Amino acid sequence: MIRESAYYEKDLEGAIIVHLQEFLLELGNGFSFVARQKRIHIEGDEFFVDLVFYNRLLQSFVIIEIKTHKLTHQDIGQLQMYVNYYDRIERLPYEHLTIGILLCASKNDAVVKPTLPEDQKQIVASQYELYLPTEQQLLDEVNKELESFVSKVGDE
């Protein structure tokens, strides 16, 4: 039996795909769609990455996982595994590290902080709202995150 939240995650993912052009424009410059429900095989086990993008300006994959429930440490671990997979298997030597974005219905920062290493710069957990922000709000938020990421990568 499929969990009810899985249906909602698929619906949200489907809505993003239906409006992919607008979604890519809202994410910012340089984004390209790579895959939906990207199948990953790891020694007989199958996993499915919700959405995979590539940002040609950053020269890195961007993985988006969607969760309709409150964020758990298992969700972060799942996304970290996908990020590690892309970094070790898919990423080319000249490309930058993969970025993982976890969109969730709600989150507790007290759970997020100890789940991730202190110096990690690749995983972002963000709570989504059940209303649509304005285009300018989306652009401002994405640009803020991209600037933060670029400055962190530049510090390496």
C-alpha positions as semicolon CSV with decimal commas, in nm:
position;residue;x (nm);y (nm);z (nm)
1;M;0,000;0,000;0,000
2;I;0,137;0,341;-0,098
3;R;0,150;0,601;0,177
4;E;-0,090;0,893;0,139
5;S;0,201;1,140;0,159
6;A;0,360;0,968;-0,141
7;Y;0,056;1,069;-0,347
8;Y;0,095;1,431;-0,237
9;E;0,468;1,426;-0,317
10;K;0,389;1,290;-0,666
11;D;0,119;1,558;-0,709
12;L;0,358;1,835;-0,608
13;E;0,628;1,694;-0,831
14;G;0,378;1,667;-1,118
15;A;0,272;2,029;-1,070
16;I;0,634;2,137;-1,090
17;I;0,684;1,937;-1,409
18;V;0,367;2,076;-1,569
19;H;0,500;2,426;-1,506
20;L;0,864;2,339;-1,570
21;Q;0,942;2,638;-1,787
22;E;0,812;2,882;-1,527
23;F;0,977;2,681;-1,249
24;L;1,317;2,691;-1,421
25;L;1,286;3,065;-1,475
26;E;1,197;3,109;-1,107
27;L;1,500;2,903;-0,998
28;G;1,732;3,141;-1,179
29;N;1,968;3,151;-1,473
30;G;2,145;2,846;-1,609
31;F;1,913;2,567;-1,493
32;S;1,838;2,272;-1,719
33;F;1,601;1,986;-1,649
34;V;1,777;1,647;-1,635
35;A;1,535;1,389;-1,492
36;R;1,223;1,314;-1,295
37;Q;1,220;1,006;-1,072
38;K;1,578;0,928;-1,179
39;R;1,639;0,560;-1,108
40;I;1,961;0,478;-0,927
41;H;2,083;0,120;-0,888
42;I;2,320;0,046;-0,602
43;E;2,418;-0,321;-0,578
44;G;2,069;-0,455;-0,641
45;D;1,880;-0,180;-0,456
46;E;1,673;0,076;-0,646
47;F;1,623;0,437;-0,547
48;F;1,440;0,723;-0,719
49;V;1,558;1,084;-0,710
50;D;1,256;1,316;-0,735
51;L;1,401;1,589;-0,959
52;V;1,746;1,640;-1,109
53;F;1,860;1,967;-1,264
54;Y;2,193;2,090;-1,391
55;N;2,310;2,446;-1,353
56;R;2,555;2,527;-1,627
57;L;2,665;2,853;-1,463
58;L;2,756;2,675;-1,139
59;Q;2,861;2,364;-1,333
60;S;2,689;2,136;-1,087
61;F;2,395;1,902;-1,054
62;V;2,107;2,022;-0,836
63;I;1,893;1,750;-0,680
64;I;1,552;1,838;-0,537
65;E;1,374;1,597;-0,303
66;I;1,014;1,672;-0,206
67;K;0,862;1,563;0,125
68;T;0,504;1,639;0,228
69;H;0,568;1,548;0,590
70;K;0,780;1,702;0,863
71;L;1,149;1,667;0,784
72;T;1,324;1,369;0,944
73;H;1,688;1,275;0,974
74;Q;1,613;0,984;0,738
75;D;1,506;1,232;0,469
76;I;1,835;1,418;0,506
77;G;2,027;1,089;0,491
78;Q;1,842;0,991;0,175
79;L;1,926;1,321;0,006
80;Q;2,288;1,298;0,124
81;M;2,312;0,953;-0,037
82;Y;2,181;1,093;-0,367
83;V;2,426;1,385;-0,351
84;N;2,714;1,147;-0,277
85;Y;2,607;0,920;-0,566
86;Y;2,603;1,210;-0,812
87;D;2,939;1,337;-0,686
88;R;3,104;0,994;-0,711
89;I;2,935;0,846;-1,019
90;E;2,779;1,116;-1,239
91;R;2,993;1,426;-1,182
92;L;3,277;1,492;-1,423
93;P;3,617;1,606;-1,289
94;Y;3,572;1,968;-1,400
95;E;3,225;2,003;-1,242
96;H;3,155;2,140;-0,895
97;L;2,998;1,940;-0,613
98;T;2,630;1,845;-0,636
99;I;2,378;2,062;-0,452
100;G;2,090;1,892;-0,268
101;I;1,769;2,076;-0,185
102;L;1,509;1,917;0,039
103;L;1,166;2,078;0,018
104;C;0,948;1,976;0,309
105;A;0,615;2,065;0,466
106;S;0,780;2,159;0,795
107;K;1,118;2,124;0,960
108;N;1,288;2,145;1,293
109;D;1,630;2,308;1,265
110;A;1,730;2,131;1,586
111;V;1,702;1,801;1,393
112;V;1,873;1,932;1,079
113;K;2,188;2,065;1,248
114;P;2,312;1,744;1,416
115;T;2,216;1,531;1,115
116;L;2,457;1,710;0,883
117;P;2,830;1,766;0,935
118;E;2,911;2,117;1,060
119;D;3,120;2,206;0,756
120;Q;2,878;2,068;0,494
121;K;2,785;2,309;0,218
122;Q;2,587;2,094;-0,024
123;I;2,253;2,021;0,146
124;V;1,979;2,277;0,198
125;A;1,653;2,198;0,378
126;S;1,374;2,441;0,316
127;Q;1,013;2,449;0,424
128;Y;0,769;2,516;0,144
129;E;0,452;2,712;0,187
130;L;0,107;2,603;0,073
131;Y;0,058;2,931;-0,107
132;L;0,245;3,062;-0,405
133;P;0,497;3,336;-0,334
134;T;0,527;3,617;-0,582
135;E;0,771;3,577;-0,868
136;Q;0,995;3,841;-0,708
137;Q;0,993;3,656;-0,372
138;L;1,100;3,336;-0,547
139;L;1,373;3,508;-0,745
140;D;1,502;3,686;-0,434
141;E;1,512;3,362;-0,234
142;V;1,681;3,159;-0,507
143;N;1,935;3,434;-0,574
144;K;2,011;3,458;-0,202
145;E;2,073;3,082;-0,182
146;L;2,283;3,080;-0,499
147;E;2,494;3,375;-0,376
148;S;2,545;3,197;-0,045
149;F;2,647;2,876;-0,223
150;V;2,882;3,053;-0,465
151;S;3,052;3,239;-0,180
152;K;3,097;2,913;0,014
153;V;3,239;2,736;-0,292
154;G;3,468;3,033;-0,355
155;D;3,603;3,003;0,001
156;E;3,723;2,645;-0,063
